[in-house]
């Protein structure tokens, strides 16, 4: 039992959200929202300091009966898989609020801060939930504030982007809800009591057909959230039209709910089906890697370019997950963090340009390194992190993913390498067009370099890129016990599949032998010559 740390972590932002609603002064609103966001950040850092890196199970566990007549409990815990995603969430919310209060959000700041803090509660609750019904509640909670943030504070075709986002994600959510309810019903049929608790559901015996359908329900919901090709089309629109903070939270954390869902729920609940579906998901991941990179390369819109880069980068995460080995899974979880830090920083930098020029078109820029040298320096570091330069965080995750993939299926690793090369091409080409060359637009001569607030937002992210690139061990050592516990379930499922195949082959050979014996007995004896 871990006291009330996790409950405080989840619900302090909600208390802060309602506290912000009571304020009317704009400065007080931004300051209060930022302070409320710092409290979960401090708690998450305490969890990191107190976390036992040798323990595979959940830590700081809280479990209380919530709706006992339906087997629903308030059960939360953190392990090596969710720990760093929790820290990433609290950090990005604080930095997003700090940035937004500097002039990025000018209308209805009170409501905006309310939405950001409620979104934080939904994200943290989904990451920490152990009860599947509780997870689904938080999964739905986080959709509402993001829907409103895009629809109210977004740009351009924001209503179209909002409806597309909701339709895609709600379709997946409904499929997952049906799968959760069916799985809980199957558990009651076998044990005599209803439970949505994840450890209780691990032992539910299912037919192969049942497991396939249930895995599909979870997998479609998570694939949409990632998003994987070909259910990715909502993402570029949502990213392009969202406010900067919305894009940061969407790319930094919300997309990880899909990859996290595969690791936390879909694979450990249905490991045999996950093993059998591995070629499908690895193929889709590789298509996403190359497709996302090629489409990003031809984008004239800088924010849309970064959005399509997410399709490519998260393809790497899915590739590592379905390598189903220690290297691949460690790399996938590490790359989730890398993508949140690097792509979140890219969206912040793009947002800083938009505040100054109110356009995302690459053709409207050029030569900014002469006018905004500090901005250009930060952008270069973040770009190099995104393309996986050794010494920065992106390299560690991509290397582990490629290693794990090569050990499992080398052909997919070869295709994924092409994605890395294309990623370097489109990011460096975009940087060259925005930062170098002559200043072709007179208005760009008037742009100011980064403010102190903007520097304060970028410094923690750049520091993380360097620290995670040079010292990955403190993070990997806390992930590995939980990853290994997951792989034990996968290996046991693989052994069952191998035994079933061996039994099937033996039965088939025995059937052939019996058929030959019967055929020989039915033939007339040959006459002596």
C-alpha positions as CSV (number, residue, x, y, z in Angstrom):
1,X,0.0,0.0,0.0
2,X,1.4,3.4,-0.9
3,X,-0.7,5.9,1.0
4,X,-2.5,8.5,-1.0
5,X,0.3,9.5,-3.4
6,X,-1.5,8.2,-6.5
7,X,-4.9,9.6,-5.6
8,X,-3.3,13.0,-5.0
9,X,-1.4,12.7,-8.2
10,X,-4.6,12.0,-10.2
11,X,-7.1,14.4,-8.5
12,X,-5.1,17.5,-7.5
13,X,-5.3,18.8,-11.1
14,X,-9.1,18.4,-10.9
15,X,-9.2,20.4,-7.6
16,X,-7.0,23.0,-9.3
17,X,-9.4,23.1,-12.3
18,X,-12.3,24.0,-10.1
19,X,-10.1,26.4,-8.1
20,X,-9.2,28.2,-11.3
21,X,-12.9,28.6,-12.2
22,X,-13.3,30.8,-9.1
23,X,-10.8,33.3,-10.3
24,X,-11.4,36.3,-12.6
25,X,-8.0,38.0,-12.8
26,X,-6.1,36.7,-15.9
27,X,-2.7,36.8,-14.3
28,X,-4.0,34.9,-11.2
29,X,-5.6,32.3,-13.4
30,X,-2.4,31.4,-15.3
31,X,-0.3,31.5,-12.1
32,X,-2.8,29.3,-10.1
33,X,-3.1,26.8,-13.0
34,X,0.7,26.6,-13.2
35,X,1.1,26.1,-9.5
36,X,-1.6,23.4,-9.4
37,X,0.2,21.6,-12.2
38,X,3.5,21.7,-10.3
39,X,2.0,19.7,-7.4
40,X,1.5,16.5,-9.5
41,X,5.0,17.0,-11.0
42,X,6.6,17.1,-7.6
43,X,4.6,14.0,-6.6
44,X,5.7,12.1,-9.7
45,X,9.3,13.0,-9.1
46,X,8.9,11.6,-5.5
47,X,7.5,8.4,-7.0
48,X,10.7,8.2,-9.2
49,X,12.9,8.6,-6.2
50,X,11.0,6.1,-4.0
51,X,10.4,3.6,-6.7
52,X,12.0,0.2,-6.1
53,X,13.8,-0.7,-9.4
54,X,14.0,-4.4,-8.5
55,X,10.2,-4.9,-8.2
56,X,8.2,-6.0,-11.2
57,X,4.7,-5.5,-9.8
58,X,2.7,-2.4,-9.0
59,X,3.9,-0.1,-6.3
60,X,2.2,2.6,-4.3
61,X,-1.0,0.6,-4.7
62,X,-4.4,1.9,-3.6
63,X,-7.5,-0.3,-3.8
64,X,-10.9,0.4,-2.5
65,X,-14.4,-0.9,-3.3
66,X,-16.1,1.5,-5.6
67,X,-19.2,-0.3,-7.1
68,X,-18.8,-3.7,-5.3
69,X,-22.1,-5.1,-6.6
70,X,-20.6,-5.0,-10.1
71,X,-17.1,-6.0,-9.1
72,X,-15.7,-2.5,-9.8
73,X,-12.9,-1.1,-7.6
74,X,-10.8,2.0,-7.4
75,X,-7.5,0.2,-8.0
76,X,-4.5,2.2,-9.0
77,X,-0.8,1.4,-9.0
78,X,2.4,2.3,-10.9
79,X,5.1,0.0,-12.3
80,X,8.1,0.4,-14.5
81,X,6.0,0.5,-17.7
82,X,3.8,3.5,-16.5
83,X,6.2,5.4,-14.2
84,X,8.0,7.5,-16.8
85,X,4.8,8.2,-18.8
86,X,3.4,9.6,-15.6
87,X,6.4,11.9,-15.1
88,X,6.2,12.9,-18.8
89,X,2.6,13.8,-18.4
90,X,3.0,16.0,-15.4
91,X,6.1,17.7,-17.0
92,X,4.4,18.5,-20.3
93,X,1.2,19.9,-18.6
94,X,3.3,22.3,-16.6
95,X,5.4,23.4,-19.5
96,X,2.3,23.8,-21.7
97,X,0.6,26.0,-19.2
98,X,3.8,28.0,-18.7
99,X,4.0,28.6,-22.4
100,X,0.3,29.2,-23.1
101,X,0.2,31.9,-20.4
102,X,2.8,33.9,-22.3
103,X,0.3,35.1,-25.0
104,X,-0.4,31.9,-27.0
105,X,-3.9,31.7,-25.5
106,X,-5.7,35.1,-25.4
107,X,-9.4,34.2,-25.2
108,X,-11.1,32.5,-22.3
109,X,-8.0,31.6,-20.4
110,X,-9.9,30.4,-17.4
111,X,-11.8,27.8,-19.4
112,X,-8.6,26.8,-21.1
113,X,-6.7,26.2,-17.8
114,X,-9.7,24.2,-16.6
115,X,-9.6,21.9,-19.6
116,X,-5.8,21.4,-19.3
117,X,-6.0,20.4,-15.7
118,X,-9.0,18.0,-16.3
119,X,-7.1,16.5,-19.2
120,X,-4.2,15.9,-16.9
121,X,-6.5,14.0,-14.5
122,X,-7.8,11.8,-17.4
123,X,-4.3,11.0,-18.6
124,X,-2.9,10.2,-15.2
125,X,-5.9,8.1,-14.2
126,X,-5.6,6.0,-17.4
127,X,-1.9,5.4,-16.8
128,X,-2.4,4.4,-13.2
129,X,-5.7,2.4,-13.4
130,X,-5.4,-1.3,-12.7
131,X,-9.2,-1.9,-12.8
132,X,-10.4,-2.1,-16.4
133,X,-13.6,-0.2,-15.8
134,X,-11.7,2.6,-14.0
135,X,-9.3,2.7,-17.0
136,X,-12.2,3.1,-19.4
137,X,-13.7,5.9,-17.3
138,X,-10.4,7.9,-17.4
139,X,-9.9,7.0,-21.1
140,X,-13.2,8.7,-21.9
141,X,-12.5,11.6,-19.5
142,X,-9.4,12.7,-21.4
143,X,-11.3,12.9,-24.7
144,X,-13.7,15.6,-23.6
145,X,-11.2,18.4,-22.8
146,X,-9.1,17.7,-25.9
147,X,-12.3,17.8,-28.0
148,X,-13.1,21.2,-26.6
149,X,-9.6,22.5,-26.8
150,X,-9.4,21.9,-30.5
151,X,-12.9,23.1,-31.2
152,X,-12.6,26.4,-29.2
153,X,-9.0,27.4,-29.3
154,X,-8.0,25.7,-32.5
155,X,-7.2,27.2,-36.0
156,X,-8.6,26.9,-39.5
157,X,-10.9,23.9,-40.0
158,X,-11.0,23.2,-36.3
159,X,-14.7,21.9,-36.2
160,X,-13.9,19.4,-39.0
161,X,-10.8,18.3,-37.1
162,X,-12.7,18.0,-33.9
163,X,-15.5,15.8,-35.3
164,X,-13.0,13.6,-37.1
165,X,-11.0,13.2,-33.8
166,X,-14.1,12.3,-31.9
167,X,-15.6,9.9,-34.4
168,X,-12.4,7.9,-34.8
169,X,-11.6,7.7,-31.1
170,X,-15.2,7.0,-29.9
171,X,-15.6,4.2,-32.4
172,X,-12.5,2.5,-31.0
173,X,-13.7,3.2,-27.4
174,X,-17.0,1.5,-28.0
175,X,-15.3,-1.6,-29.3
176,X,-13.0,-1.7,-26.3
177,X,-16.0,-1.3,-23.9
178,X,-17.8,-4.2,-25.5
179,X,-14.6,-6.3,-25.1
180,X,-14.1,-5.3,-21.5
181,X,-17.7,-6.2,-20.6
182,X,-17.5,-9.6,-22.4
183,X,-14.2,-10.4,-20.6
184,X,-15.6,-9.5,-17.2
185,X,-18.7,-11.7,-18.0
186,X,-16.4,-14.6,-18.9
187,X,-14.6,-14.2,-15.7
188,X,-17.8,-14.3,-13.7
189,X,-18.9,-17.5,-15.6
190,X,-15.7,-19.2,-14.5
191,X,-15.1,-17.8,-11.0
192,X,-18.7,-17.0,-9.8
193,X,-18.0,-13.4,-9.1
194,X,-17.8,-10.3,-11.4
195,X,-14.5,-8.5,-11.5
196,X,-12.9,-5.9,-13.7
197,X,-9.5,-6.1,-11.9
198,X,-6.7,-6.7,-14.4
199,X,-4.9,-9.4,-12.3
200,X,-8.1,-11.3,-12.0
201,X,-8.7,-11.2,-15.7
202,X,-5.3,-12.7,-16.6
203,X,-6.5,-16.1,-15.7
204,X,-9.7,-16.2,-17.7
205,X,-9.9,-19.2,-20.0
206,X,-11.2,-18.3,-23.5
207,X,-11.7,-20.2,-26.7
208,X,-9.4,-19.2,-29.6
209,X,-12.3,-17.5,-31.3
210,X,-13.3,-15.5,-28.2
211,X,-9.7,-14.4,-27.6
212,X,-9.4,-13.3,-31.3
213,X,-12.5,-11.1,-31.1
214,X,-11.6,-9.6,-27.7
215,X,-8.0,-8.9,-28.8
216,X,-9.4,-7.2,-31.9
217,X,-11.7,-5.0,-29.8
218,X,-8.8,-3.8,-27.7
219,X,-6.4,-3.6,-30.6
220,X,-8.6,-1.5,-32.9
221,X,-9.2,1.0,-30.1
222,X,-5.5,1.3,-29.3
223,X,-4.4,1.3,-33.0
224,X,-6.7,4.3,-33.6
225,X,-5.2,6.1,-30.6
226,X,-1.6,5.4,-31.7
227,X,-2.5,6.0,-34.6
228,X,-1.4,3.2,-36.8
229,X,-1.7,3.2,-40.6
230,X,-4.4,3.1,-42.0
231,X,-6.5,4.5,-39.1
232,X,-4.2,7.5,-38.8
233,X,-6.0,10.1,-40.9
234,X,-7.6,11.9,-37.9
235,X,-4.1,12.8,-36.5
236,X,-2.7,15.4,-39.0
237,X,-6.0,17.4,-38.9
238,X,-6.2,17.4,-35.2
239,X,-2.6,18.4,-34.8
240,X,-2.7,21.1,-37.4
241,X,-5.8,22.8,-36.1
242,X,-5.1,22.3,-32.3
243,X,-3.6,25.1,-30.2
244,X,0.0,24.6,-29.4
245,X,-0.6,23.2,-25.9
246,X,-3.2,20.8,-27.4
247,X,-0.7,19.5,-29.9
248,X,1.9,19.1,-27.2
249,X,-0.4,17.0,-25.0
250,X,-1.8,15.1,-28.0
251,X,1.6,14.1,-29.3
252,X,3.4,13.9,-26.0
253,X,1.0,11.8,-24.0
254,X,-2.4,11.0,-25.6
255,X,-1.0,9.1,-28.6
256,X,1.0,7.0,-26.1
257,X,-2.3,5.8,-24.6
258,X,-2.5,3.6,-27.7
259,X,0.9,2.1,-27.4
260,X,0.6,1.8,-23.6
261,X,-2.7,0.0,-24.1
262,X,-1.1,-2.7,-26.2
263,X,1.7,-3.2,-23.6
264,X,-0.6,-3.0,-20.5
265,X,-3.8,-4.7,-21.7
266,X,-4.0,-6.2,-25.2
267,X,-0.8,-8.3,-25.1
268,X,-0.8,-9.6,-21.5
269,X,-4.5,-10.4,-21.6
270,X,-4.4,-12.3,-25.0
271,X,-0.7,-13.3,-25.4
272,X,-1.4,-16.2,-27.8
273,X,-3.3,-14.0,-30.2
274,X,-0.7,-11.2,-29.9
275,X,2.0,-13.7,-30.9
276,X,-0.1,-14.9,-33.9
277,X,-0.9,-11.3,-34.9
278,X,2.8,-10.2,-34.7
279,X,3.4,-10.4,-38.5
280,X,0.3,-8.2,-39.2
281,X,1.3,-5.5,-36.7
282,X,4.9,-5.4,-37.7
283,X,3.9,-5.1,-41.3
284,X,1.5,-2.2,-40.5
285,X,4.2,-0.6,-38.3
286,X,6.8,-0.6,-41.1
287,X,4.2,0.8,-43.6
288,X,3.5,3.5,-41.1
289,X,7.2,4.3,-40.7
290,X,7.9,4.7,-44.4
291,X,4.5,6.2,-45.3
292,X,4.6,8.8,-42.5
293,X,8.2,9.8,-43.5
294,X,7.3,10.2,-47.2
295,X,4.2,12.2,-46.6
296,X,6.0,14.4,-44.1
297,X,8.7,15.1,-46.7
298,X,6.3,16.7,-49.1
299,X,4.3,18.8,-46.6
300,X,4.4,22.6,-47.2
301,X,2.9,23.2,-43.7
302,X,5.5,22.9,-40.9
303,X,3.0,21.8,-38.3
304,X,1.5,19.2,-40.5
305,X,5.1,17.9,-41.3
306,X,5.6,17.4,-37.6
307,X,2.2,15.7,-37.3
308,X,3.1,13.2,-40.0
309,X,6.4,12.6,-38.4
310,X,4.5,11.2,-35.4
311,X,2.9,8.6,-37.6
312,X,6.4,7.5,-38.6
313,X,7.9,7.6,-35.1
314,X,5.1,5.7,-33.4
315,X,5.5,3.1,-36.1
316,X,8.9,2.4,-34.5
317,X,7.2,2.1,-31.1
318,X,4.8,-0.5,-32.4
319,X,7.6,-2.4,-34.1
320,X,9.4,-2.6,-30.8
321,X,6.4,-3.7,-28.9
322,X,5.6,-6.6,-31.3
323,X,9.2,-7.7,-31.4
324,X,8.1,-9.3,-28.1
325,X,11.6,-9.4,-26.6
326,X,13.4,-7.4,-23.9
327,X,15.3,-5.2,-26.3
328,X,12.3,-4.3,-28.4
329,X,9.9,-3.6,-25.5
330,X,12.5,-1.6,-23.5
331,X,13.2,0.4,-26.7
332,X,9.5,0.9,-27.4
333,X,8.8,2.3,-23.9
334,X,11.9,4.5,-24.1
335,X,10.8,5.7,-27.5
336,X,7.4,6.6,-26.1
337,X,9.2,9.0,-23.8
338,X,11.6,10.2,-26.5
339,X,8.7,11.0,-28.8
340,X,6.9,12.9,-26.1
341,X,9.9,15.0,-25.3
342,X,11.2,15.7,-28.8
343,X,7.9,16.0,-30.7
344,X,6.4,18.0,-27.8
345,X,9.4,20.4,-28.1
346,X,8.9,20.6,-31.9
347,X,5.3,21.6,-31.5
348,X,6.2,24.2,-29.0
349,X,8.8,25.7,-31.4
350,X,6.3,25.7,-34.3
351,X,3.8,27.4,-32.0
352,X,6.4,30.1,-31.1
353,X,6.7,30.9,-34.8
354,X,2.9,30.9,-35.3
355,X,2.5,33.5,-32.5
356,X,4.9,35.7,-34.3
357,X,3.7,35.2,-37.9
358,X,0.3,33.5,-37.7
359,X,1.3,31.0,-40.5
360,X,2.6,27.5,-40.6
361,X,3.7,27.6,-44.2
362,X,7.4,26.8,-44.7
363,X,7.5,29.1,-47.8
364,X,6.8,32.1,-45.5
365,X,10.1,31.7,-43.7
366,X,13.8,31.4,-44.5
367,X,16.9,32.9,-43.0
368,X,15.5,32.9,-39.5
369,X,18.9,31.8,-38.1
370,X,20.2,35.3,-38.7
371,X,17.2,37.0,-37.0
372,X,16.5,34.4,-34.2
373,X,19.8,32.7,-33.5
374,X,18.7,31.3,-30.1
375,X,15.5,29.9,-31.6
376,X,17.5,28.3,-34.4
377,X,19.9,26.7,-31.9
378,X,17.1,25.2,-29.9
379,X,15.4,24.0,-33.1
380,X,18.6,22.3,-34.2
381,X,19.0,20.4,-31.0
382,X,15.4,19.2,-31.0
383,X,15.6,18.3,-34.7
384,X,18.7,16.2,-34.1
385,X,17.0,14.5,-31.2
386,X,14.0,13.7,-33.3
387,X,16.1,12.1,-36.1
388,X,18.1,10.0,-33.5
389,X,21.6,11.5,-33.4
390,X,23.9,9.5,-31.1
391,X,24.3,11.3,-27.8
392,X,20.6,12.4,-27.8
393,X,17.6,10.6,-26.5
394,X,16.2,9.5,-29.9
395,X,19.2,7.3,-30.7
396,X,18.8,5.0,-27.6
397,X,15.1,4.1,-28.3
398,X,15.6,3.6,-32.0
399,X,18.7,1.4,-31.5
400,X,17.0,-0.8,-29.0
401,X,13.9,-1.2,-31.2
402,X,16.0,-2.1,-34.3
403,X,18.0,-4.5,-32.2
404,X,14.9,-6.2,-30.9
405,X,13.3,-6.3,-34.3
406,X,16.4,-7.7,-35.9
407,X,16.5,-10.5,-33.3
408,X,12.9,-11.3,-34.0
409,X,12.4,-10.7,-37.7
410,X,15.4,-9.1,-39.6
411,X,13.5,-8.2,-42.7
412,X,11.4,-5.7,-40.8
413,X,14.5,-4.1,-39.3
414,X,15.9,-3.5,-42.8
415,X,12.7,-1.7,-43.9
416,X,12.7,0.4,-40.6
417,X,16.2,1.6,-41.3
418,X,14.9,3.2,-44.4
419,X,12.4,5.2,-42.2
420,X,15.3,6.5,-40.2
421,X,17.1,7.8,-43.3
422,X,13.9,9.4,-44.6
423,X,13.3,11.0,-41.2
424,X,16.7,12.6,-41.3
425,X,16.0,13.9,-44.8
426,X,12.7,15.6,-44.2
427,X,13.7,17.1,-40.8
428,X,17.0,18.5,-42.1
429,X,15.3,19.8,-45.3
430,X,12.6,21.6,-43.3
431,X,15.3,23.1,-41.0
432,X,17.3,24.3,-44.0
433,X,14.3,26.0,-45.6
434,X,13.1,27.7,-42.5
435,X,16.5,28.7,-40.9
436,X,19.0,29.2,-43.8
437,X,19.2,31.1,-47.0
438,X,18.2,34.8,-47.6
439,X,15.4,36.5,-45.7
440,X,12.9,36.7,-48.5
441,X,10.0,38.1,-46.4
442,X,10.4,41.6,-45.1
443,X,8.1,40.9,-42.1
444,X,10.6,38.3,-40.9
445,X,13.2,41.0,-40.3
446,X,11.0,42.3,-37.4
447,X,10.7,38.9,-35.6
448,X,12.0,38.8,-32.0
449,X,14.1,36.0,-30.6
450,X,12.9,33.8,-27.8
451,X,11.7,35.4,-24.6
452,X,12.7,34.4,-21.1
453,X,9.5,32.5,-20.7
454,X,10.0,30.6,-23.9
455,X,13.6,29.8,-23.0
456,X,12.4,28.5,-19.6
457,X,10.0,26.2,-21.4
458,X,12.6,24.8,-23.8
459,X,15.5,24.3,-21.4
460,X,14.0,21.4,-19.4
461,X,13.1,19.5,-22.6
462,X,16.6,20.0,-24.1
463,X,18.2,18.9,-20.8
464,X,16.1,15.7,-20.9
465,X,17.1,15.0,-24.5
466,X,20.8,15.2,-23.5
467,X,20.4,13.3,-20.2
468,X,18.3,10.5,-21.7
469,X,20.8,10.2,-24.6
470,X,23.9,10.0,-22.3
471,X,22.4,8.2,-19.3
472,X,19.6,5.8,-20.2
473,X,20.4,3.2,-17.5
474,X,18.4,4.9,-14.7
475,X,15.3,4.7,-16.8
476,X,15.9,1.2,-18.4
477,X,16.7,-0.4,-15.0
478,X,13.3,0.6,-13.7
479,X,11.5,-0.6,-16.8
480,X,13.1,-4.0,-17.1
481,X,11.5,-6.0,-14.2
482,X,8.0,-5.1,-15.4
483,X,8.9,-5.8,-19.0
484,X,10.4,-9.1,-18.1
485,X,7.2,-10.0,-16.1
486,X,5.2,-9.3,-19.3
487,X,7.5,-11.4,-21.4
488,X,7.1,-14.3,-19.0
489,X,3.4,-14.4,-19.9
490,X,4.4,-14.1,-23.6
491,X,6.9,-16.9,-23.4
492,X,4.4,-19.2,-21.6
493,X,1.9,-18.5,-24.4
494,X,4.5,-19.3,-27.0
495,X,5.2,-22.6,-25.2
496,X,1.5,-23.4,-25.3
497,X,1.3,-22.6,-29.0
498,X,4.4,-24.8,-29.7
499,X,2.9,-27.7,-27.7
500,X,-0.4,-27.3,-29.5
501,X,1.4,-27.3,-32.9
502,X,3.5,-30.3,-31.9
503,X,0.3,-32.2,-30.8
504,X,-1.4,-31.3,-34.0
505,X,1.6,-32.4,-36.1
506,X,1.8,-35.7,-34.1
507,X,-1.9,-36.3,-34.6
508,X,-1.6,-35.6,-38.3
509,X,1.3,-38.0,-38.7
510,X,-0.5,-40.6,-36.8
511,X,-3.5,-40.2,-39.0
512,X,-1.4,-40.6,-42.1
513,X,0.1,-43.7,-40.7
514,X,-3.3,-45.2,-39.9
515,X,-4.5,-44.4,-43.3
516,X,-1.5,-46.0,-45.0
517,X,-1.9,-49.1,-42.8
518,X,-5.6,-49.3,-43.7
519,X,-4.8,-49.0,-47.3
520,X,-2.2,-51.7,-47.1
521,X,-4.6,-54.0,-45.4
522,X,-7.3,-53.5,-48.0
523,X,-5.0,-54.4,-50.9
524,X,-5.0,-58.1,-52.1
525,X,-1.9,-60.1,-51.3
526,X,0.6,-60.3,-54.1
527,X,1.0,-63.7,-55.7
528,X,4.4,-65.5,-55.4
529,X,6.4,-65.3,-58.5
